[in-house]
Amino acid sequence: PKPNEPPNAGRLRASLISALGYLNDSEVLAGCRERFQKYLAHPASLPPDLRAPVLAVVGGYADEKTWNKLHELGLKTTSIEDQQNYYNALAGASDPKLVKKTLAIALTDELPTSRAIFLVSRVARDSDHPDIAWEFAKANMKALLAKVDAAGANRYAPSLFTFFSNGSRADEIKKYAEKTLAPASAPEVAKAVDEIQFRAGFRERLVSQLPALIHSGAK
């Protein structure tokens, strides 16, 4: 950050780091890892407005050692904001083995119940592995639903399907709802089906347009 910069400059910088990190930009990834190492030695070296995006990029491409360090920081901190940043970073890990480690935290008492239950949704959204998150939730649904109220129970399973872009998942949530969920969950199931179908349609349109876009960009 520069002195006297506009108030929105920090937000734009954070958004850019997040976007380029998600796209695996090598310079941004290297920069975030370097900042993280400095942060471990001197926490004040990383400005508060950059902590969330930097930690998210580091977490997204974490190996087990880095995941363990982020988890350790999350367990030790007394700051609610810092704790949220650390666990959000864990939720974005893309290594399937680490995805499963993060999901397991939802069954512990490490986090308040509301945040523990949301951790599964966060993993489904940020890790690019909604399938792993759903299989985990399905296998542990009773324990997870014990952490939410009745209204939340009706929303929970359908909400995890909103991160899928495969049209066949719409049929899956409908069949799951018929066998498992209360009738009151029907509106949430319908919302999930609409979201899946929208994502699937968008994905198909994008894939069909890619050859033309690549061809035009090569000129």
NUVOZA-253425 format. One record per residue: residue number from 1; residue in one letter; chain; y, x, z of N, C-alpha, C, CB in turn. Coordinates in steps of 0.05 Angstrom, whole numbers. Glycine has a CB too. Layout:
R_nr_rest_kette_n.yy_n.xx_n.zz_ca.yy_ca.xx_ca.zz_c.yy_c.xx_c.zz_cb.yy_cb.xx_cb.zz
R_NUM_a_A_Y_X_Z_Y_X_Z_Y_X_Z_Y_X_Z
...
This chain:
R_nr_rest_kette_n.yy_n.xx_n.zz_ca.yy_ca.xx_ca.zz_c.yy_c.xx_c.zz_cb.yy_cb.xx_cb.zz
R_1_p_A_-24_16_0_0_0_0_25_17_0_0_-19_24
R_2_k_A_45_8_-15_70_23_-17_92_9_1_80_24_-46
R_3_p_A_111_25_11_132_12_27_148_-8_10_151_34_38
R_4_n_A_156_-29_22_174_-50_10_161_-63_-15_200_-37_2
R_5_e_A_135_-63_-18_123_-76_-41_123_-106_-36_94_-66_-45
R_6_p_A_123_-122_-57_123_-152_-54_100_-161_-37_122_-165_-82
R_7_p_A_104_-184_-23_83_-194_-5_57_-200_-18_93_-219_9
R_8_n_A_58_-208_-44_33_-215_-57_19_-191_-69_39_-235_-79
R_9_a_A_31_-167_-68_18_-144_-80_-8_-137_-66_37_-119_-78
R_10_g_A_-8_-140_-39_-33_-134_-24_-55_-153_-32_-28_-136_5
R_11_r_A_-49_-179_-35_-69_-198_-43_-80_-193_-71_-58_-227_-42
R_12_l_A_-62_-185_-89_-71_-179_-116_-88_-154_-116_-46_-175_-134
R_13_r_A_-81_-134_-100_-97_-110_-99_-125_-116_-88_-83_-89_-80
R_14_a_A_-126_-132_-67_-152_-139_-56_-169_-155_-76_-148_-156_-30
R_15_s_A_-157_-173_-91_-171_-188_-111_-182_-170_-133_-153_-210_-123
R_16_l_A_-166_-151_-141_-174_-132_-162_-197_-115_-153_-150_-115_-171
R_17_i_A_-196_-105_-129_-218_-89_-118_-244_-106_-118_-211_-79_-90
R_18_s_A_-242_-130_-109_-265_-148_-108_-277_-153_-136_-258_-175_-95
R_19_a_A_-259_-159_-155_-268_-165_-182_-281_-141_-196_-245_-176_-199
R_20_l_A_-268_-118_-194_-278_-94_-207_-303_-84_-193_-257_-72_-208
R_21_g_A_-304_-88_-167_-328_-80_-152_-352_-97_-160_-323_-83_-122
R_22_y_A_-347_-123_-164_-369_-141_-172_-379_-133_-200_-359_-170_-173
R_23_l_A_-361_-122_-217_-369_-114_-243_-380_-85_-244_-345_-116_-262
R_24_n_A_-384_-74_-220_-396_-47_-217_-379_-26_-230_-424_-47_-229
R_25_d_A_-352_-28_-228_-334_-8_-238_-339_18_-222_-304_-17_-236
R_26_s_A_-346_40_-236_-354_64_-222_-332_76_-205_-364_85_-242
R_27_e_A_-307_75_-215_-285_87_-200_-279_70_-175_-260_88_-217
R_28_v_A_-279_44_-177_-274_27_-154_-296_30_-134_-271_-2_-163
R_29_l_A_-321_31_-143_-344_34_-125_-342_60_-109_-370_32_-140
R_30_a_A_-336_82_-124_-333_108_-111_-310_108_-91_-330_130_-132
R_31_g_A_-288_95_-99_-265_94_-81_-270_78_-56_-241_82_-96
R_32_c_A_-285_56_-59_-291_40_-35_-310_55_-16_-304_14_-44
R_33_r_A_-329_69_-28_-348_84_-11_-333_107_4_-370_96_-28
R_34_e_A_-314_120_-10_-299_141_2_-281_130_25_-281_155_-18
R_35_r_A_-268_107_20_-252_95_40_-269_86_64_-237_70_29
R_36_f_A_-293_77_59_-311_69_81_-319_92_99_-336_55_69
R_37_q_A_-325_115_87_-332_138_102_-308_147_120_-341_161_84
R_38_k_A_-284_146_108_-260_153_124_-256_133_147_-235_154_106
R_39_y_A_-261_108_140_-258_86_160_-277_90_184_-263_59_147
R_40_l_A_-301_99_179_-320_104_200_-310_125_220_-347_113_189
R_41_a_A_-296_145_210_-285_166_227_-258_158_239_-282_192_211
R_42_h_A_-242_144_223_-215_136_231_-209_107_222_-193_156_219
R_43_p_A_-216_87_238_-213_60_229_-185_52_219_-221_41_252
R_44_a_A_-165_65_230_-137_59_222_-131_68_194_-118_71_242
R_45_s_A_-149_84_182_-144_94_155_-146_72_134_-163_117_149
R_46_l_A_-159_50_141_-164_28_121_-146_5_129_-194_20_120
R_47_p_A_-125_-1_114_-107_-23_120_-122_-49_124_-85_-26_99
R_48_p_A_-113_-66_142_-127_-92_147_-130_-109_122_-111_-107_168
R_49_d_A_-111_-108_104_-113_-126_81_-133_-116_60_-86_-129_67
R_50_l_A_-142_-91_64_-162_-80_45_-190_-79_57_-154_-52_37
R_51_r_A_-192_-85_82_-219_-82_96_-239_-101_84_-216_-88_125
R_52_a_A_-232_-127_80_-252_-146_70_-262_-138_42_-239_-174_69
R_53_p_A_-244_-133_23_-254_-126_-4_-269_-99_-5_-231_-125_-23
R_54_v_A_-259_-79_10_-273_-53_10_-301_-56_22_-256_-32_25
R_55_l_A_-303_-69_45_-329_-73_58_-347_-89_41_-325_-85_85
R_56_a_A_-336_-109_27_-353_-126_10_-365_-110_-13_-337_-149_-2
R_57_v_A_-349_-93_-25_-360_-76_-47_-381_-57_-37_-336_-60_-61
R_58_v_A_-375_-44_-14_-394_-26_-2_-420_-41_5_-382_-13_23
R_59_g_A_-418_-64_16_-441_-80_24_-457_-89_-1_-433_-103_40
R_60_g_A_-443_-96_-22_-457_-106_-46_-476_-86_-58_-437_-115_-66
R_61_y_A_-468_-61_-56_-484_-39_-68_-497_-22_-46_-467_-22_-87
R_62_a_A_-501_-33_-23_-510_-17_0_-540_-9_-3_-507_-33_26
R_63_d_A_-546_15_7_-574_22_11_-580_15_41_-579_53_5
R_64_e_A_-604_20_49_-612_12_76_-595_26_98_-641_18_81
R_65_k_A_-588_51_94_-572_66_113_-545_53_116_-569_95_105
R_66_t_A_-532_46_94_-506_33_95_-508_6_107_-494_32_67
R_67_w_A_-529_-9_100_-533_-36_111_-535_-34_142_-558_-49_99
R_68_n_A_-551_-15_151_-554_-11_180_-528_-5_194_-575_10_185
R_69_k_A_-511_12_181_-486_19_192_-467_-5_194_-472_41_176
R_70_l_A_-466_-21_173_-450_-46_173_-460_-65_195_-451_-60_146
R_71_h_A_-486_-67_198_-498_-84_218_-491_-74_246_-528_-86_215
R_72_e_A_-492_-48_250_-485_-36_275_-456_-42_282_-490_-6_275
R_73_l_A_-439_-39_263_-410_-45_267_-406_-75_274_-394_-38_242
R_74_g_A_-421_-92_261_-419_-120_267_-428_-127_295_-435_-136_247
R_75_l_A_-448_-114_304_-458_-119_331_-439_-108_353_-486_-106_334
R_76_k_A_-425_-87_347_-409_-73_367_-381_-84_369_-407_-44_361
R_77_t_A_-370_-94_347_-342_-101_348_-336_-125_366_-332_-108_320
R_78_t_A_-312_-126_378_-303_-148_394_-283_-165_378_-292_-139_420
R_79_s_A_-276_-157_354_-257_-171_337_-272_-192_320_-241_-151_319
R_80_i_A_-264_-217_322_-276_-238_306_-272_-233_276_-265_-265_314
R_81_e_A_-248_-224_269_-242_-219_241_-259_-196_230_-213_-213_237
R_82_d_A_-261_-174_245_-277_-151_236_-306_-159_235_-273_-127_255
R_83_q_A_-316_-174_254_-344_-182_254_-350_-199_228_-351_-199_279
R_84_q_A_-331_-216_222_-335_-233_198_-336_-215_173_-313_-253_195
R_85_n_A_-319_-195_172_-319_-177_149_-345_-162_146_-296_-157_151
R_86_y_A_-356_-153_169_-381_-138_168_-404_-155_159_-387_-126_196
R_87_y_A_-406_-179_170_-429_-196_163_-426_-208_135_-431_-219_183
R_88_n_A_-401_-212_126_-397_-220_98_-406_-197_79_-367_-227_93
R_89_a_A_-401_-173_87_-410_-150_71_-440_-149_70_-399_-123_83
R_90_l_A_-454_-154_93_-483_-155_93_-493_-177_75_-493_-159_121
R_91_a_A_-479_-200_74_-488_-222_58_-487_-217_29_-472_-247_65
R_92_g_A_-471_-198_21_-468_-192_-8_-487_-171_-18_-441_-183_-13
R_93_a_A_-504_-159_-1_-523_-139_-9_-541_-149_-32_-540_-129_15
R_94_s_A_-543_-133_-53_-558_-142_-76_-588_-133_-76_-545_-133_-101
R_95_d_A_-595_-114_-60_-622_-104_-58_-639_-127_-45_-624_-78_-41
R_96_p_A_-660_-137_-59_-675_-159_-48_-686_-154_-20_-699_-165_-66
R_97_k_A_-694_-129_-14_-704_-123_13_-682_-127_34_-714_-94_14
R_98_l_A_-657_-119_27_-635_-122_45_-626_-151_47_-612_-104_37
R_99_v_A_-629_-165_25_-623_-194_25_-640_-208_47_-628_-207_-3
R_100_k_A_-665_-201_48_-683_-214_67_-676_-205_96_-712_-206_61
R_101_k_A_-667_-180_99_-658_-172_126_-634_-187_135_-653_-141_126
R_102_t_A_-615_-191_117_-591_-206_124_-598_-235_131_-571_-206_101
R_103_l_A_-615_-247_115_-623_-275_121_-636_-278_148_-642_-285_99
R_104_a_A_-651_-259_156_-665_-260_182_-646_-262_205_-683_-236_185
R_105_i_A_-621_-252_201_-601_-253_223_-595_-282_230_-576_-238_214
R_106_a_A_-597_-300_210_-590_-328_215_-608_-341_236_-592_-344_189
R_107_l_A_-631_-330_241_-650_-341_261_-646_-329_288_-678_-336_252
R_108_t_A_-627_-310_291_-622_-297_316_-598_-309_330_-618_-266_312
R_109_d_A_-591_-298_353_-567_-307_368_-544_-288_364_-574_-310_397
R_110_e_A_-544_-271_343_-523_-252_339_-496_-265_333_-530_-233_316
R_111_l_A_-497_-288_319_-473_-301_311_-472_-329_323_-472_-304_280
R_112_p_A_-448_-340_326_-446_-369_334_-462_-386_315_-416_-378_335
R_113_t_A_-472_-408_324_-490_-424_308_-478_-432_281_-499_-449_323
R_114_s_A_-452_-440_282_-439_-449_257_-438_-426_236_-411_-459_262
R_115_r_A_-433_-402_245_-432_-379_227_-460_-370_219_-416_-357_239
R_116_a_A_-479_-372_237_-506_-364_230_-517_-382_208_-524_-366_255
R_117_i_A_-512_-408_209_-523_-426_189_-509_-421_163_-519_-455_198
R_118_f_A_-483_-414_164_-468_-409_139_-476_-383_126_-438_-409_145
R_119_l_A_-487_-365_142_-495_-339_131_-515_-342_108_-507_-321_153
R_120_v_A_-533_-361_110_-552_-365_89_-538_-374_63_-573_-387_97
R_121_s_A_-519_-392_66_-504_-401_42_-488_-377_31_-485_-423_50
R_122_r_A_-477_-361_48_-462_-338_39_-479_-318_23_-449_-323_63
R_123_v_A_-503_-314_33_-522_-297_18_-529_-309_-9_-548_-293_35
R_124_a_A_-534_-335_-9_-540_-349_-35_-518_-345_-55_-545_-378_-30
R_125_r_A_-493_-346_-46_-470_-343_-64_-464_-315_-72_-446_-355_-50
R_126_d_A_-465_-296_-52_-454_-269_-57_-474_-249_-65_-440_-260_-33
R_127_s_A_-500_-253_-60_-520_-232_-66_-531_-234_-94_-542_-234_-46
R_128_d_A_-525_-255_-108_-538_-261_-134_-568_-266_-132_-533_-237_-153
R_129_h_A_-576_-274_-107_-604_-280_-103_-607_-307_-89_-618_-258_-86
R_130_p_A_-596_-329_-101_-599_-355_-88_-628_-363_-85_-584_-376_-104
R_131_d_A_-645_-353_-102_-674_-359_-100_-686_-349_-75_-689_-348_-124
R_132_i_A_-679_-325_-67_-689_-314_-42_-678_-329_-18_-682_-283_-39
R_133_a_A_-653_-336_-19_-640_-352_3_-654_-379_6_-610_-355_-2
R_134_w_A_-660_-392_-17_-672_-418_-15_-701_-416_-4_-673_-431_-43
R_135_e_A_-716_-397_-13_-743_-394_-3_-743_-388_27_-758_-371_-18
R_136_f_A_-724_-373_36_-721_-367_65_-714_-393_80_-699_-346_70
R_137_a_A_-695_-408_69_-686_-432_82_-709_-453_83_-662_-445_68
R_138_k_A_-724_-455_61_-746_-474_60_-767_-467_80_-758_-474_31
R_139_a_A_-773_-441_84_-793_-433_103_-784_-435_132_-801_-404_97
R_140_n_A_-758_-436_136_-748_-436_163_-729_-460_168_-733_-410_169
R_141_m_A_-733_-481_153_-714_-504_154_-712_-516_181_-723_-525_134
R_142_k_A_-734_-520_195_-733_-532_222_-715_-516_241_-761_-535_234
R_143_a_A_-718_-490_241_-702_-473_259_-673_-473_250_-713_-445_259
R_144_l_A_-668_-473_225_-640_-473_215_-626_-500_221_-639_-467_185
R_145_l_A_-640_-522_216_-628_-548_221_-623_-553_250_-645_-570_209
R_146_a_A_-636_-538_268_-631_-541_296_-604_-531_304_-653_-526_312
R_147_k_A_-591_-516_285_-565_-504_290_-542_-522_280_-563_-477_278
R_148_v_A_-549_-545_267_-528_-562_255_-530_-590_266_-530_-562_224
R_149_d_A_-509_-606_262_-510_-634_270_-523_-651_249_-481_-644_277
R_150_a_A_-524_-677_253_-539_-695_235_-526_-695_207_-539_-723_246
R_151_a_A_-499_-695_206_-485_-695_180_-491_-669_166_-455_-699_184
R_152_g_A_-490_-647_181_-496_-621_168_-524_-619_158_-491_-599_188
R_153_a_A_-542_-632_172_-571_-631_163_-574_-645_136_-588_-645_184
R_154_n_A_-559_-666_131_-561_-679_105_-549_-662_82_-546_-706_106
R_155_r_A_-530_-645_89_-517_-629_68_-531_-603_64_-488_-624_76
R_156_y_A_-545_-593_84_-553_-565_83_-570_-556_60_-567_-558_108
R_157_a_A_-593_-569_56_-611_-561_34_-598_-565_7_-637_-577_35
R_158_p_A_-585_-588_2_-572_-591_-24_-550_-570_-29_-559_-618_-26
R_159_s_A_-536_-562_-8_-514_-542_-12_-525_-516_-22_-499_-538_14
R_160_l_A_-549_-508_-15_-560_-483_-24_-567_-483_-53_-584_-476_-7
R_161_f_A_-569_-506_-65_-575_-508_-93_-551_-506_-111_-590_-534_-99
R_162_t_A_-527_-507_-99_-503_-507_-116_-497_-480_-127_-479_-516_-99
R_163_f_A_-512_-460_-120_-508_-433_-130_-528_-426_-153_-511_-412_-108
R_164_f_A_-544_-445_-161_-563_-441_-183_-550_-448_-209_-589_-457_-178
R_165_s_A_-558_-434_-230_-548_-441_-257_-572_-446_-276_-531_-418_-269
R_166_n_A_-595_-450_-264_-619_-456_-280_-624_-487_-278_-644_-441_-270
R_167_g_A_-623_-500_-300_-625_-529_-300_-649_-540_-287_-624_-539_-328
R_168_s_A_-671_-525_-286_-696_-535_-274_-693_-539_-244_-719_-516_-280
R_169_r_A_-673_-525_-232_-669_-528_-203_-659_-556_-196_-649_-507_-194
R_170_a_A_-647_-570_-215_-638_-597_-209_-662_-615_-203_-622_-609_-233
R_171_d_A_-683_-612_-219_-707_-627_-214_-720_-619_-187_-727_-624_-237
R_172_e_A_-718_-594_-181_-730_-584_-156_-717_-596_-132_-728_-553_-155
R_173_i_A_-691_-597_-131_-677_-608_-107_-682_-638_-105_-647_-602_-108
R_174_k_A_-684_-652_-128_-690_-680_-128_-718_-686_-116_-687_-693_-156
R_175_k_A_-737_-670_-125_-764_-673_-115_-766_-666_-85_-784_-656_-131
R_176_y_A_-752_-645_-77_-752_-636_-49_-739_-658_-32_-736_-610_-46
R_177_a_A_-718_-670_-42_-704_-691_-27_-722_-715_-23_-678_-699_-41
R_178_e_A_-736_-723_-44_-754_-746_-43_-775_-743_-22_-767_-751_-70
R_179_k_A_-785_-718_-19_-807_-714_-1_-798_-707_28_-824_-691_-11
R_180_t_A_-774_-695_30_-767_-683_56_-741_-694_68_-763_-654_51
R_181_l_A_-721_-701_53_-695_-707_64_-692_-737_69_-673_-698_45
R_182_a_A_-674_-743_88_-668_-771_94_-653_-784_71_-652_-773_121
R_183_p_A_-655_-811_69_-640_-824_47_-610_-819_48_-645_-854_49
R_184_a_A_-599_-814_72_-570_-809_75_-561_-784_60_-563_-807_104
R_185_s_A_-580_-767_53_-573_-742_39_-569_-746_9_-595_-721_43
R_186_a_A_-574_-770_-1_-573_-776_-30_-546_-768_-43_-577_-805_-35
R_187_p_A_-523_-774_-30_-498_-765_-43_-495_-735_-46_-474_-776_-27
R_188_e_A_-505_-720_-26_-504_-691_-27_-523_-680_-48_-510_-679_1
R_189_v_A_-546_-693_-51_-565_-685_-71_-552_-689_-99_-591_-701_-69
R_190_a_A_-539_-712_-102_-526_-718_-128_-504_-697_-135_-514_-746_-128
R_191_k_A_-489_-689_-114_-469_-668_-118_-482_-642_-127_-452_-664_-93
R_192_a_A_-504_-635_-114_-518_-610_-121_-528_-611_-149_-541_-605_-101
R_193_v_A_-539_-633_-157_-550_-636_-184_-527_-633_-205_-564_-664_-188
R_194_d_A_-505_-646_-199_-482_-643_-217_-473_-614_-220_-458_-661_-207
R_195_e_A_-472_-600_-197_-463_-572_-198_-482_-555_-213_-459_-562_-169
R_196_i_A_-508_-559_-209_-528_-543_-223_-526_-548_-253_-556_-551_-213
R_197_q_A_-523_-573_-261_-521_-580_-289_-496_-569_-302_-522_-610_-293
R_198_f_A_-474_-569_-287_-450_-557_-297_-453_-527_-302_-426_-562_-278
R_199_r_A_-464_-514_-281_-468_-485_-284_-487_-478_-306_-479_-473_-257
R_200_a_A_-508_-493_-309_-528_-488_-330_-515_-492_-357_-552_-507_-327
R_201_g_A_-499_-513_-361_-486_-518_-386_-466_-496_-393_-472_-544_-386
R_202_f_A_-451_-488_-373_-432_-466_-377_-446_-440_-385_-415_-462_-352
R_203_r_A_-467_-435_-372_-483_-411_-378_-493_-411_-407_-506_-407_-358
R_204_e_A_-503_-434_-415_-514_-437_-442_-492_-433_-463_-527_-464_-446
R_205_r_A_-468_-444_-457_-446_-441_-476_-437_-412_-478_-422_-459_-468
R_206_l_A_-436_-399_-454_-427_-371_-454_-447_-353_-469_-425_-362_-425
R_207_v_A_-472_-358_-464_-493_-341_-478_-491_-345_-508_-521_-348_-468
R_208_s_A_-486_-370_-517_-485_-375_-545_-461_-363_-558_-485_-405_-550
R_209_q_A_-440_-358_-543_-415_-347_-553_-414_-317_-552_-391_-359_-539
R_210_l_A_-432_-305_-536_-431_-276_-532_-433_-260_-558_-452_-268_-513
R_211_p_A_-451_-266_-576_-453_-250_-600_-427_-248_-616_-475_-260_-618
R_212_a_A_-413_-272_-618_-388_-272_-633_-367_-256_-618_-379_-301_-636
R_213_l_A_-366_-258_-591_-347_-243_-576_-351_-213_-578_-347_-252_-547
R_214_i_A_-376_-205_-577_-383_-177_-579_-375_-167_-607_-413_-172_-574
R_215_h_A_-381_-183_-627_-375_-175_-655_-345_-172_-659_-387_-196_-675
R_216_s_A_-330_-191_-649_-301_-190_-652_-289_-166_-637_-288_-216_-643
R_217_g_A_-301_-160_-614_-290_-137_-598_-297_-111_-610_-301_-139_-571
R_218_a_A_-317_-110_-627_-325_-84_-640_-308_-77_-664_-354_-86_-648
R_219_k_A_-292_-97_-673_-275_-91_-697_-252_-73_-690_-265_-118_-709
